Amino acid sequence: MYFPDYEATNDSLAYQNDTYENILNGFTTECGVYFTYFLNLLGAYYLPVIIVFGLVGNMLSCVVFLSTHLKMRSSSYYLAALAVTDFGYLSILLVNYLNYISAMDLYNREGWCQVFVYISGVCSTLSTWLIVAFTVERFIAVQYPLQRPYMCTVSRAKLILTVLSLVALLSQLYLFWTAGIVKQREALYYVYYGCDMRPEYKEFMKIVNFIDTITTLVVPLILIVTMNTMISRNLLVFKKRFRRDSSGEGLAIQRIDTQSTSLGRPSSQCSVQTKQSSIHKRRDTQSPVEQNASLLYIPSLKRIVSTNSQQNVTKVLLLISTIFICLNLPSYFIRLYFYALNVLEKEVPTEIYCVQQFTMMLFYTNFSVNFVLYAMYGITFRNCLKQLIWNLLRRNCCRFK
């Protein structure tokens, strides 16, 4: 794929850059021998690995979120939709990669070109706003906990997902007209054609790129960073307050509850009564003032478990959105830099293309990394995944007996 200056500001795959094509060919003169060799390794080995791993990981994530008890949480539907969009984007990236290594001649065909570019544009846009959506939900749950049962519901999550999907599908329809098979370069007696932006839409795409930069880059970035900052602040405040209030009998209940939860034993009315009887015995040795103080904090086991569960979900979602920012921010800066040079009608330094190739690898990693985050830091997700695999193996074993 060819890479003119104005293409660096669009989210769709065909309009961003030629990624591995430039990586594999390299800019030896401008980037240096060692950095070019490093980019060659990334394009030849790292890119196909993250594509395959991301496809498998996103598929497993979607199955876990929608086929286990996690489907009772509204956040699971956002994460399942995110897995679907990431799967779609990586699928188009795989088709483009196979086309480049001559394993499949499909991407650079009229009709297929527009479909692939459209799907990648929809998935990229929807992925960004899904991150914003569940960040907003977590912000409401942390900032306004009393409103969470009424606002953060499964039905509301499905409605928001439907609206976001329709907006993404409609907003990228212009790609069917602006993308096509165009001449990219000439070599001796051969002319190379590929899927790219039609030259007659260059001025139109400048306007579209400005709107796209605001709606899929600036606004989501500001919203995610702002809400993540406030969520982190509230988590720290809650942690300090919980530690301060969890002295005496409250701390004893918390330790007992933590042990029970870690051992996987469900709480029962009998265990709660046992804890309360031990607290009453201990309170008999206290003075009246100490007894009144201890009565101020006797949280129920159900409330503690619910609070801990919500805190764990919040931490995982906070981590996902933070990783999203870290992996996307370098390519975002490059996009803004390209856009500024384009507005000022200045030539883009060739060295910047070398840096862009590396930042785009980080960008593509974002579509593959979520499964790792779920498995490493999501205790409930990990347990559900293990149970799902165990049930599948047991079912297959019983079938072959």
C-alpha positions as CSV (number, residue, x, y, z in Angstrom):
1,M,0.0,0.0,0.0
2,Y,1.1,3.5,-0.8
3,F,1.4,6.1,2.0
4,P,0.9,9.7,1.0
5,D,1.0,12.4,3.7
6,Y,-2.7,12.9,4.2
7,E,-3.3,9.2,4.9
8,A,-1.7,9.2,8.3
9,T,-4.7,10.8,10.0
10,N,-7.3,8.2,9.2
11,D,-8.3,5.3,11.4
12,S,-9.1,2.8,8.7
13,L,-6.5,0.2,7.9
14,A,-5.9,1.2,4.3
15,Y,-5.5,4.9,5.2
16,Q,-3.2,4.6,8.1
17,N,0.0,3.2,6.6
18,D,1.5,0.3,4.9
19,T,2.6,-1.2,8.2
20,Y,4.5,-4.4,7.5
21,E,5.1,-3.6,3.8
22,N,7.3,-0.7,4.7
23,I,8.6,-2.6,7.7
24,L,9.7,-5.6,5.6
25,N,11.1,-3.5,2.8
26,G,12.6,-1.1,5.3
27,F,13.9,2.5,5.2
28,T,17.6,1.5,5.6
29,T,19.0,4.8,4.6
30,E,16.8,7.0,6.8
31,C,16.2,4.7,9.8
32,G,19.7,3.1,10.1
33,V,20.7,-0.5,9.6
34,Y,20.0,-1.7,13.1
35,F,16.6,0.0,13.5
36,T,15.6,-1.3,10.1
37,Y,16.6,-4.8,11.1
38,F,14.5,-4.4,14.3
39,L,11.5,-3.3,12.3
40,N,12.0,-6.2,9.9
41,L,11.9,-8.6,12.8
42,L,8.7,-7.1,14.1
43,G,7.0,-7.2,10.7
44,A,8.1,-10.8,9.9
45,Y,7.6,-12.5,13.3
46,Y,5.9,-10.3,15.9
47,L,3.0,-9.1,13.7
48,P,1.7,-12.6,12.7
49,V,2.1,-13.8,16.2
50,I,-0.1,-11.0,17.7
51,I,-2.6,-11.5,15.0
52,V,-3.1,-15.2,15.6
53,F,-2.9,-14.9,19.4
54,G,-5.4,-12.0,19.3
55,L,-7.9,-13.9,17.2
56,V,-7.8,-16.9,19.6
57,G,-7.8,-14.7,22.7
58,N,-10.7,-12.5,21.6
59,M,-12.8,-15.5,20.6
60,L,-12.2,-17.1,24.0
61,S,-13.0,-13.9,25.8
62,C,-16.3,-13.4,24.0
63,V,-17.3,-17.0,24.9
64,V,-16.5,-16.6,28.5
65,F,-18.3,-13.3,28.9
66,L,-21.5,-14.5,27.2
67,S,-21.7,-18.2,28.2
68,T,-20.9,-18.1,31.9
69,H,-22.4,-16.4,35.0
70,L,-20.4,-13.3,34.0
71,K,-23.2,-12.5,31.6
72,M,-25.1,-11.2,34.6
73,R,-22.8,-8.2,34.7
74,S,-23.4,-5.2,32.4
75,S,-19.7,-4.7,32.0
76,S,-19.3,-8.2,30.4
77,Y,-21.4,-7.1,27.4
78,Y,-19.1,-4.2,26.7
79,L,-16.1,-6.4,27.0
80,A,-17.7,-9.1,24.8
81,A,-18.4,-6.4,22.1
82,L,-14.9,-5.2,22.4
83,A,-13.6,-8.7,21.8
84,V,-15.8,-9.0,18.7
85,T,-14.5,-5.6,17.3
86,D,-10.9,-6.5,18.0
87,F,-11.4,-9.9,16.4
88,G,-12.8,-8.2,13.3
89,Y,-9.9,-5.7,13.0
90,L,-7.3,-8.4,13.4
91,S,-9.1,-10.5,10.8
92,I,-8.7,-7.7,8.2
93,L,-5.1,-7.2,9.3
94,L,-4.5,-11.0,8.7
95,V,-6.1,-10.8,5.2
96,N,-3.9,-7.8,4.4
97,Y,-0.8,-9.6,5.7
98,L,-1.6,-12.8,3.7
99,N,-2.1,-10.6,0.6
100,Y,1.4,-9.1,1.1
101,I,3.2,-12.4,1.4
102,S,1.3,-13.6,-1.7
103,A,-0.6,-16.3,0.3
104,M,-3.9,-14.7,-0.7
105,D,-4.8,-12.4,-3.5
106,L,-8.0,-10.9,-2.2
107,Y,-7.3,-7.5,-0.5
108,N,-6.4,-5.7,-3.7
109,R,-9.5,-6.6,-5.6
110,E,-12.3,-4.2,-6.5
111,G,-15.2,-4.7,-4.1
112,W,-13.3,-6.7,-1.6
113,C,-11.1,-3.6,-1.1
114,Q,-14.0,-1.4,0.0
115,V,-15.5,-4.1,2.2
116,F,-12.2,-4.7,4.1
117,V,-11.5,-1.0,4.5
118,Y,-15.0,-0.4,5.7
119,I,-14.9,-3.3,8.3
120,S,-11.5,-2.1,9.6
121,G,-12.8,1.4,9.9
122,V,-16.0,0.3,11.8
123,C,-14.0,-1.9,14.1
124,S,-11.4,0.7,14.9
125,T,-14.0,3.4,15.6
126,L,-16.2,1.1,17.7
127,S,-13.3,-0.3,19.7
128,T,-12.4,3.2,20.8
129,W,-15.9,4.1,21.9
130,L,-16.5,0.8,23.7
131,I,-13.5,1.7,25.9
132,V,-15.2,5.0,26.5
133,A,-18.5,3.4,27.2
134,F,-17.4,1.0,30.0
135,T,-15.1,3.7,31.4
136,V,-18.2,5.9,31.8
137,E,-20.1,3.0,33.4
138,R,-17.3,2.4,35.9
139,F,-17.1,6.1,36.6
140,I,-20.8,6.1,37.5
141,A,-20.4,2.9,39.6
142,V,-17.5,4.5,41.6
143,Q,-18.7,8.1,41.8
144,Y,-22.4,7.4,42.3
145,P,-22.6,3.9,43.9
146,L,-26.2,4.3,45.0
147,Q,-27.2,4.8,41.3
148,R,-25.2,1.9,40.0
149,P,-28.0,-0.8,40.4
150,Y,-30.4,1.4,38.4
151,M,-28.0,2.9,35.7
152,C,-25.5,0.1,35.2
153,T,-27.9,-2.6,34.0
154,V,-27.6,-5.3,31.3
155,S,-30.6,-3.8,29.4
156,R,-29.0,-0.4,29.4
157,A,-25.7,-1.8,28.2
158,K,-27.4,-3.6,25.3
159,L,-29.1,-0.4,24.3
160,I,-25.8,1.6,24.4
161,L,-24.1,-1.1,22.4
162,T,-26.8,-1.0,19.7
163,V,-26.6,2.8,19.4
164,L,-22.8,2.7,19.2
165,S,-22.8,0.0,16.6
166,L,-25.3,1.9,14.4
167,V,-23.3,5.1,14.7
168,A,-20.1,3.3,13.8
169,L,-21.7,1.5,10.8
170,L,-23.3,4.6,9.4
171,S,-20.3,7.0,10.0
172,Q,-17.9,4.8,7.9
173,L,-20.1,4.4,4.9
174,Y,-18.1,7.0,3.0
175,L,-15.3,4.4,2.7
176,F,-17.2,2.6,0.0
177,W,-16.8,5.6,-2.3
178,T,-13.4,6.9,-1.2
179,A,-11.5,3.6,-1.3
180,G,-10.7,1.6,-4.4
181,I,-8.0,0.0,-6.5
182,V,-5.6,2.7,-7.6
183,K,-2.1,2.9,-9.2
184,Q,0.5,3.0,-6.4
185,R,3.9,2.9,-8.1
186,E,5.7,1.8,-11.3
187,A,8.8,-0.4,-11.5
188,L,10.4,-0.8,-14.9
189,Y,7.7,-2.1,-17.2
190,Y,5.2,-3.1,-14.4
191,V,2.6,-0.9,-12.7
192,Y,1.5,-1.8,-9.2
193,Y,-2.1,-1.4,-8.2
194,G,-3.5,-1.7,-4.7
195,C,-6.3,-0.9,-2.3
196,D,-6.0,2.7,-1.3
197,M,-7.8,6.1,-1.3
198,R,-9.0,7.5,-4.6
199,P,-7.0,10.6,-5.5
200,E,-10.1,12.6,-6.5
201,Y,-11.3,12.5,-2.8
202,K,-8.1,14.0,-1.4
203,E,-9.8,17.3,-0.5
204,F,-12.8,15.6,0.9
205,M,-10.7,13.3,3.0
206,K,-9.0,16.3,4.6
207,I,-12.3,17.4,6.1
208,V,-13.2,13.8,7.1
209,N,-9.8,13.3,8.7
210,F,-10.3,16.5,10.8
211,I,-13.7,15.2,12.0
212,D,-12.2,11.7,12.5
213,T,-9.3,13.1,14.5
214,I,-11.7,14.9,16.9
215,T,-14.3,12.1,17.3
216,T,-12.0,9.1,17.5
217,L,-8.9,10.6,19.0
218,V,-9.1,13.9,20.9
219,V,-12.6,13.5,22.6
220,P,-12.1,9.8,23.6
221,L,-8.6,10.5,24.9
222,I,-9.8,13.4,27.1
223,L,-12.8,11.4,28.4
224,I,-10.8,8.3,29.2
225,V,-7.9,10.1,30.9
226,T,-10.2,12.4,32.9
227,M,-12.5,9.6,34.1
228,N,-9.6,7.2,34.9
229,T,-8.0,9.9,37.0
230,M,-11.2,10.4,39.0
231,I,-11.7,6.6,39.3
232,S,-8.2,6.1,40.6
233,R,-8.6,8.9,43.1
234,N,-11.9,7.4,44.4
235,L,-10.3,4.0,44.7
236,L,-7.5,5.4,46.8
237,V,-9.9,7.4,49.0
238,F,-12.1,4.3,49.4
239,K,-9.0,2.1,50.3
240,K,-7.8,4.6,52.9
241,R,-11.3,5.0,54.4
242,F,-11.9,1.2,54.4
243,R,-8.6,0.6,56.2
244,R,-9.4,3.3,58.8
245,D,-13.0,2.0,59.4
246,S,-11.9,-1.7,59.4
247,S,-10.4,-1.6,62.9
248,G,-11.6,-3.8,65.8
249,E,-14.6,-6.0,65.0
250,G,-14.9,-4.7,61.5
251,L,-11.4,-5.9,60.7
252,A,-12.1,-9.3,62.2
253,I,-15.2,-9.7,59.9
254,Q,-13.2,-8.6,56.9
255,R,-10.4,-11.1,57.6
256,I,-12.9,-13.9,58.1
257,D,-14.7,-13.0,54.9
258,T,-11.5,-12.8,52.9
259,Q,-10.5,-16.2,54.1
260,S,-13.9,-17.6,53.2
261,T,-13.8,-16.0,49.8
262,S,-10.3,-17.2,49.0
263,L,-11.2,-20.8,49.9
264,G,-14.2,-20.7,47.6
265,R,-16.7,-21.5,50.4
266,P,-20.1,-19.7,50.0
267,S,-21.2,-17.7,52.9
268,S,-24.2,-19.0,54.9
269,Q,-26.4,-17.7,57.6
270,C,-24.8,-20.1,60.0
271,S,-21.3,-18.7,59.4
272,V,-22.6,-15.2,59.8
273,Q,-24.3,-16.0,63.1
274,T,-21.0,-17.7,64.3
275,K,-19.1,-14.5,63.5
276,Q,-21.6,-12.3,65.2
277,S,-21.7,-14.5,68.3
278,S,-17.9,-14.2,68.5
279,I,-18.2,-10.5,68.2
280,H,-20.8,-10.3,71.0
281,K,-18.6,-12.3,73.3
282,R,-15.7,-10.0,72.6
283,R,-17.9,-6.9,73.1
284,D,-18.9,-8.1,76.6
285,T,-15.3,-7.3,77.8
286,Q,-15.5,-3.8,76.4
287,S,-16.6,-0.6,78.1
288,P,-20.0,1.0,77.1
289,V,-18.2,3.6,75.0
290,E,-16.2,1.0,73.1
291,Q,-19.4,-1.0,72.6
292,N,-21.2,2.0,71.0
293,A,-18.2,2.7,68.8
294,S,-18.0,-0.9,67.6
295,L,-21.7,-0.9,66.7
296,L,-21.0,1.9,64.1
297,Y,-19.2,-0.6,61.9
298,I,-20.5,-4.1,61.6
299,P,-20.8,-4.7,57.8
300,S,-22.7,-7.6,56.6
301,L,-20.8,-10.4,54.8
302,K,-22.9,-9.9,51.7
303,R,-22.1,-6.2,51.6
304,I,-18.3,-6.8,51.9
305,V,-18.3,-9.5,49.2
306,S,-20.3,-7.2,46.9
307,T,-18.0,-4.3,47.5
308,N,-14.9,-6.3,47.0
309,S,-16.3,-7.7,43.7
310,Q,-17.1,-4.3,42.4
311,Q,-13.7,-3.0,43.4
312,N,-12.0,-5.9,41.5
313,V,-14.1,-5.3,38.4
314,T,-13.3,-1.6,38.5
315,K,-9.6,-2.3,38.8
316,V,-9.6,-4.6,35.8
317,L,-11.5,-2.2,33.6
318,L,-9.3,0.6,34.8
319,L,-6.3,-1.4,33.7
320,I,-7.8,-2.2,30.3
321,S,-8.5,1.5,29.5
322,T,-5.1,2.6,30.8
323,I,-3.3,0.0,28.6
324,F,-5.4,1.2,25.8
325,I,-4.2,4.8,26.3
326,C,-0.5,3.6,26.7
327,L,-0.5,1.6,23.5
328,N,-2.5,4.1,21.4
329,L,-1.0,7.3,22.6
330,P,2.3,7.1,20.6
331,S,0.5,6.5,17.3
332,Y,-2.0,9.3,18.3
333,F,0.9,11.7,18.6
334,I,2.2,10.7,15.2
335,R,-1.2,11.1,13.7
336,L,-1.5,14.6,15.1
337,Y,2.0,15.5,14.0
338,F,1.2,14.3,10.4
339,Y,-2.1,16.2,10.5
340,A,-0.4,19.4,11.7
341,L,2.2,19.2,8.9
342,N,-0.5,18.5,6.4
343,V,-2.4,21.6,7.5
344,L,0.8,23.7,7.4
345,E,1.6,22.1,4.0
346,K,5.0,21.1,5.1
347,E,6.9,18.0,4.0
348,V,6.9,15.1,6.5
349,P,10.5,14.1,7.5
350,T,11.3,10.6,6.3
351,E,12.6,9.6,9.7
352,I,9.1,10.0,11.2
353,Y,7.9,7.2,9.0
354,C,10.3,4.9,10.7
355,V,9.0,5.9,14.2
356,Q,5.5,5.5,12.9
357,Q,6.1,1.8,12.0
358,F,7.1,1.1,15.6
359,T,4.1,3.0,17.1
360,M,1.7,1.2,14.8
361,M,3.0,-2.1,16.2
362,L,2.0,-0.9,19.6
363,F,-1.4,0.1,18.1
364,Y,-2.0,-3.4,16.7
365,T,-0.9,-4.9,20.0
366,N,-3.9,-3.2,21.7
367,F,-6.2,-5.4,19.7
368,S,-4.6,-8.6,21.1
369,V,-3.6,-7.8,24.7
370,N,-7.0,-7.7,26.4
371,F,-7.2,-11.5,26.9
372,V,-3.9,-11.5,28.7
373,L,-5.1,-8.8,31.0
374,Y,-8.4,-10.7,31.8
375,A,-6.5,-13.9,32.5
376,M,-3.8,-12.3,34.7
377,Y,-5.8,-9.8,36.7
378,G,-9.4,-11.0,36.4
379,I,-9.8,-13.7,39.1
380,T,-13.4,-14.4,38.2
381,F,-12.7,-14.5,34.5
382,R,-9.8,-16.9,35.0
383,N,-12.0,-19.2,37.1
384,C,-14.8,-19.1,34.5
385,L,-12.3,-19.9,31.8
386,K,-10.9,-22.8,33.6
387,Q,-14.4,-24.1,34.4
388,L,-15.4,-23.7,30.7
389,I,-12.4,-25.6,29.5
390,W,-12.9,-28.3,32.1
391,N,-16.6,-28.8,31.1
392,L,-15.6,-28.9,27.4
393,L,-12.9,-31.5,28.0
394,R,-15.2,-33.6,30.2
395,R,-18.0,-33.4,27.7
396,N,-15.7,-34.6,24.9
397,C,-14.3,-37.4,27.0
398,C,-17.7,-38.7,27.8
399,R,-18.7,-38.5,24.2
400,F,-15.8,-40.7,23.1
401,K,-16.3,-43.3,25.8
